[in-house]
Amino acid sequence: MQKTSSAIGVDGSTGVQQLRSFKLPANFRGGSALIVQMWWLVQATAFRWSPQFLYGFRRQLLRMFGASVGERVLIRPTVKVTYPWKVTIEDDAWIGDDVTLYSLGEIIIGHDAVISQKSYLCTGSHDTQSSSFDIFSKPIVIGPMAWIATDVFVAPGITVGEGTVVGVRSTVLKDLPAYMVCFGNPAAPVKSR
């Protein structure tokens, strides 16, 4: 493939990513490469293949890999967790089918919160101004009794308030206040819950 030329800045950069210069920050994963690979293997087999009703088994697998998981938490077998040691799920929370907890940074899910199917909680991204495509993470906090409905995207650094509902297929790019129903792209409060 032929490289295309682009404008070159005073510092020699092109203003866009040059991936050969990317470096993962020290201890970014929060665990050794071996532990990361072991988790991914367990997640792809024992976790994913477990029958739906074995919620306790999946809770225990996550705890074995450092997650803080409360009592009576329901986690479906198709949930994907990048680094469980960066995840806290409080009592009685539900995590639905095909949810992704992209836990490059910390994710906290409060008690009695619901993360519905196909939602994506994304704690990491890249600096668009960095030619070395620097990676970063920011925590996500889902408040107690909040409900993240189907196919919602939650961006890095977001807090969804206690008791808040985020409507189907919304994109959450800003913090959302407590006890509100929020919809849209970007999600915004539309009424009280």
Secondary structure, DSSP 8 states (H G I E B T S, - for coil): ---------TTS--SS--GGG----TTSSSS-HHHHHHHHHHIIIIIHHS-TT-HHHHHHHHHHTT-EE-TT-EE-TT-EES-GGGEEE-TT-EE-TT-EEE-SS-EEE-TT-EE-TT-EEE-EEE-TT-TT--EEE--EEE-TT-EE-TT-EE-TT-EE-TT-EE-TT-EE-S-B-TTEEEEETTEEEEEE-
